[in-house]
Amino acid sequence: MRIITGTAKGFRLKAPRGLDVRPTGDRVKESVFNIINNHIEQADVLDLFAGTGNLGLEALSRGAKGAVFVDSATTSLSVLKENALHTGLAERSAFIKADAVKAIDRLFQDGRKFDLIFCDPPYNKGFVSAIIAKMEEKLILKPGGILILEHSKHEPCNISTIIIRMMRREEYGETVMTFFTTDPDNVKCI
């Protein structure tokens, strides 16, 4: 697992030992970043269930303004901070140790909004619908922003709410990337 392009191109990322962290593979990550390429420059990024920081660090390397990384595991956050320092992206990074749903509440209370939100929860545990419901309640996605939700193809994710609309879905074997927005008419090149 590595940073594909940008200022930290080629840097290898560390991952915590064990099976609790399942980083997005390079092939899937490269495809996702090709899809959202026009939305990265100067974006405010949120990486929920951040694990190694793979997605948020890639966005920073490609020119995002800043990234907030959320994970509930102390070990993951420790490795993530190491990865941010190693890649030279720590100055534009903030870290929150919290459950993702509670972090959304906290960020909403702080008035934070994001252009890009990556969400890679553990597969088949019910987090997909919980995150969408929380986003509907506490909207932290800017108008025209994009939520990229990674999930198992066995976990349904064809959710569109009054505020958050599904706009694209890409399958990569067992992994599915579903793209949502608050304003489908205002999102270009997706």
C-alpha positions in Angstrom: 0.0 0.0 0.0 1.5 3.3 -1.1 0.7 6.9 -2.0 0.0 6.8 -5.8 0.8 10.3 -6.9 1.4 13.9 -5.7 3.9 15.3 -3.2 4.2 12.0 -1.3 4.2 9.8 -4.4 5.7 6.3 -3.8 5.7 6.5 0.0 4.7 3.1 1.5 2.2 3.3 4.3 2.4 1.2 7.4 -0.7 -0.8 8.6 -1.4 -2.1 12.1 -0.9 -5.8 12.6 -4.0 -8.0 12.7 -7.1 -8.2 10.6 -9.0 -5.3 12.1 -7.8 -2.9 9.4 -8.5 -3.6 5.7 -6.9 -0.8 3.7 -8.4 0.1 0.3 -6.3 -1.6 -2.4 -4.1 0.5 -4.7 -6.2 -0.5 -7.8 -9.5 0.5 -6.2 -7.9 3.7 -4.7 -6.5 4.7 -8.1 -9.8 4.3 -9.8 -11.6 6.3 -7.1 -9.1 9.1 -7.4 -9.4 9.1 -11.2 -13.2 9.6 -10.7 -12.9 12.5 -8.2 -9.8 14.0 -9.6 -11.4 17.4 -10.4 -12.7 17.7 -6.8 -9.4 17.2 -4.8 -7.5 20.5 -5.2 -7.9 22.6 -2.0 -10.7 20.3 -0.7 -11.5 19.9 3.0 -11.4 16.1 3.5 -12.8 13.8 6.2 -11.6 10.2 6.4 -14.0 8.2 8.6 -12.9 4.7 9.8 -9.5 6.0 8.6 -7.3 3.0 9.6 -4.0 3.7 7.9 -5.1 7.0 6.5 -4.7 5.6 3.0 -7.5 7.6 1.4 -7.1 10.9 3.2 -3.3 10.9 2.8 -3.7 10.3 -0.9 -6.0 13.3 -1.1 -3.5 15.5 0.8 -0.7 14.3 -1.5 -2.8 15.3 -4.5 -3.5 18.9 -3.2 -6.3 18.8 -0.7 -6.2 21.7 1.7 -6.5 19.6 4.9 -7.8 16.3 6.2 -9.5 15.2 9.4 -8.9 11.5 10.2 -11.3 9.6 12.5 -10.8 6.2 14.0 -11.8 4.6 17.2 -8.7 2.3 17.6 -5.7 3.7 19.4 -3.4 1.5 17.4 -4.8 2.6 14.1 -4.4 6.3 15.0 -0.9 5.7 16.2 0.1 4.1 12.8 -1.9 6.8 10.9 0.0 9.6 12.7 3.3 7.8 11.8 2.2 7.6 8.1 1.3 11.3 8.1 4.7 12.3 9.5 6.5 9.9 7.2 4.8 11.3 4.1 5.3 14.9 5.2 1.5 15.5 5.3 1.1 15.8 9.1 0.9 19.6 9.1 -2.4 19.5 7.1 -3.8 16.6 9.2 -6.0 16.5 12.3 -6.8 13.3 14.2 -9.9 12.4 16.2 -10.1 9.2 18.3 -13.9 8.5 18.3 -16.6 6.3 16.9 -17.5 7.6 13.4 -21.1 8.4 14.2 -20.2 10.3 17.3 -17.5 12.1 15.4 -20.1 13.3 12.9 -22.1 14.8 15.8 -18.9 16.5 17.1 -17.9 17.9 13.7 -21.4 19.2 13.1 -21.5 20.9 16.5 -18.1 22.5 15.6 -19.6 23.8 12.3 -17.2 21.8 10.2 -18.2 20.9 6.6 -16.2 18.9 4.0 -15.9 18.8 0.3 -14.9 15.1 0.3 -15.7 12.4 2.8 -14.2 9.0 2.6 -15.9 6.3 4.7 -14.5 2.8 4.8 -16.3 1.0 7.7 -15.9 -2.7 8.5 -17.9 -4.7 6.0 -21.4 -6.1 6.7 -21.7 -4.6 10.2 -24.6 -2.2 9.5 -22.4 0.9 9.4 -23.5 1.9 5.9 -27.0 2.8 6.8 -26.0 4.3 10.1 -23.6 6.7 8.4 -26.1 7.8 5.8 -28.8 8.3 8.4 -26.4 10.4 10.6 -25.3 12.4 7.5 -28.9 13.1 6.8 -29.4 14.3 10.3 -26.2 16.2 10.8 -25.1 17.4 7.3 -21.4 17.9 7.3 -21.0 17.6 3.5 -20.8 20.9 1.7 -23.2 21.6 -1.2 -21.8 19.8 -4.2 -19.5 17.7 -1.9 -19.0 14.0 -2.4 -19.3 11.2 0.1 -17.4 8.1 -1.1 -18.6 5.0 0.8 -16.7 1.7 0.5 -18.6 -1.4 1.4 -19.1 -5.1 0.6 -21.2 -6.0 -2.5 -23.3 -8.1 0.0 -24.3 -5.0 1.9 -27.0 -3.0 0.2 -26.2 0.7 -0.3 -28.8 2.0 -2.8 -29.8 4.6 -0.4 -30.9 8.1 -1.5 -32.5 10.4 1.1 -34.1 13.8 0.7 -30.7 15.5 1.1 -28.1 12.9 0.2 -28.3 11.3 -3.3 -26.5 8.3 -4.7 -24.8 9.3 -7.9 -22.5 6.5 -8.9 -21.5 3.0 -8.0 -18.4 1.0 -9.0 -17.8 -2.6 -8.3 -14.3 -4.1 -7.8 -14.8 -7.8 -6.9 -16.0 -7.9 -3.3 -15.5 -4.2 -2.9 -18.1 -1.6 -3.9 -17.5 2.2 -4.0 -20.7 4.2 -3.9 -20.6 8.0 -4.5 -23.2 10.3 -2.9 -23.7 14.1 -3.1 -26.0 16.8 -1.8 -26.3 18.4 -5.2 -26.1 16.0 -8.1 -26.6 18.9 -10.6 -23.6 20.8 -9.3 -21.1 17.9 -9.4 -19.0 17.7 -12.6 -17.2 14.7 -14.0 -18.6 12.0 -11.8 
